[in-house]
Amino acid sequence: MKSTFEQNKQKTLNYLTRTANHAFVDDGGNYQIIRLVNDNTLMVLNGKIGSAKTYTIDIDRHCRMFEENSANVMSHKLFLNRGLKSVKGAKWLKKQFEVELSSMAGLTKY
């Protein structure tokens, strides 16, 4: 049975919610932090503290393009061949990026 758009989106949001609880670091000291801004926008921050770059992904558009594979494609887009290791509960790191994220996106809270 084929999944509906809402089921695909919910599966993708569940994956991203779990992923947003972690910070990720590679061997070079570059970080990746993922934040759900709302139910339709994902913000990804890459780089070192003070010189990080952000980009956003429209979740609705992503789910329409990839349908049932949207969560898998999102996983590959974020992590494939990057050698990232999870740093669960890295509150100190997330606080360091908090000011940077809010200034870049014009957000007061994420």
WOKAJO-V370714 format. One line per field, one symbol per residue. ss: DSSP state (@ for helix, = for strand, . for the rest). Layout:
ss=???
This chain:
ss=....@@@@@@@@@@@@@@@..====.....========..=======.....======@@@@@@@@@@@@@@@@@@@@@.....====..@@@@@@@@@@@@@@@.....
